[in-house]
Amino acid sequence: MSGGHFDYLDMRISDIIDILQRDNYNTKKMEKILKFIMNILHSYDWFISGDTSEGDFKKDYYKELQNLKRLLK
């Protein structure tokens, strides 16, 4: 199994989120922003690797962007 375009580097963001969740500090907003970045990179990885279409990538991107905008309000 391939690590995709980023050789699994995009999944390291999940490791960072796990560490933040264990910290005794309110990092919920930062965790959500990192989750947005991870989801977009993962979607891009699938698109650039030929697993999904450009349309699927754009749909995922704009959906996640809307989620981020709601978070930052």
Secondary structure as a PSIPRED ss2 file (coil, helix, strand):
# PSIPRED VFORMAT (PSIPRED V4.0)

   1 M C   1.000  0.000  0.000
   2 S C   1.000  0.000  0.000
   3 G C   1.000  0.000  0.000
   4 G C   1.000  0.000  0.000
   5 H C   1.000  0.000  0.000
   6 F C   1.000  0.000  0.000
   7 D C   1.000  0.000  0.000
   8 Y C   1.000  0.000  0.000
   9 L H   0.000  1.000  0.000
  10 D H   0.000  1.000  0.000
  11 M H   0.000  1.000  0.000
  12 R H   0.000  1.000  0.000
  13 I H   0.000  1.000  0.000
  14 S H   0.000  1.000  0.000
  15 D H   0.000  1.000  0.000
  16 I H   0.000  1.000  0.000
  17 I H   0.000  1.000  0.000
  18 D H   0.000  1.000  0.000
  19 I H   0.000  1.000  0.000
  20 L H   0.000  1.000  0.000
  21 Q H   0.000  1.000  0.000
  22 R H   0.000  1.000  0.000
  23 D C   1.000  0.000  0.000
  24 N C   1.000  0.000  0.000
  25 Y C   1.000  0.000  0.000
  26 N C   1.000  0.000  0.000
  27 T C   1.000  0.000  0.000
  28 K H   0.000  1.000  0.000
  29 K H   0.000  1.000  0.000
  30 M H   0.000  1.000  0.000
  31 E H   0.000  1.000  0.000
  32 K H   0.000  1.000  0.000
  33 I H   0.000  1.000  0.000
  34 L H   0.000  1.000  0.000
  35 K H   0.000  1.000  0.000
  36 F H   0.000  1.000  0.000
  37 I H   0.000  1.000  0.000
  38 M H   0.000  1.000  0.000
  39 N H   0.000  1.000  0.000
  40 I H   0.000  1.000  0.000
  41 L H   0.000  1.000  0.000
  42 H H   0.000  1.000  0.000
  43 S H   0.000  1.000  0.000
  44 Y H   0.000  1.000  0.000
  45 D H   0.000  1.000  0.000
  46 W H   0.000  1.000  0.000
  47 F H   0.000  1.000  0.000
  48 I H   0.000  1.000  0.000
  49 S C   1.000  0.000  0.000
  50 G C   1.000  0.000  0.000
  51 D C   1.000  0.000  0.000
  52 T C   1.000  0.000  0.000
  53 S C   1.000  0.000  0.000
  54 E H   0.000  1.000  0.000
  55 G H   0.000  1.000  0.000
  56 D H   0.000  1.000  0.000
  57 F H   0.000  1.000  0.000
  58 K H   0.000  1.000  0.000
  59 K H   0.000  1.000  0.000
  60 D H   0.000  1.000  0.000
  61 Y H   0.000  1.000  0.000
  62 Y H   0.000  1.000  0.000
  63 K H   0.000  1.000  0.000
  64 E H   0.000  1.000  0.000
  65 L H   0.000  1.000  0.000
  66 Q H   0.000  1.000  0.000
  67 N H   0.000  1.000  0.000
  68 L H   0.000  1.000  0.000
  69 K H   0.000  1.000  0.000
  70 R H   0.000  1.000  0.000
  71 L H   0.000  1.000  0.000
  72 L H   0.000  1.000  0.000
  73 K C   1.000  0.000  0.000
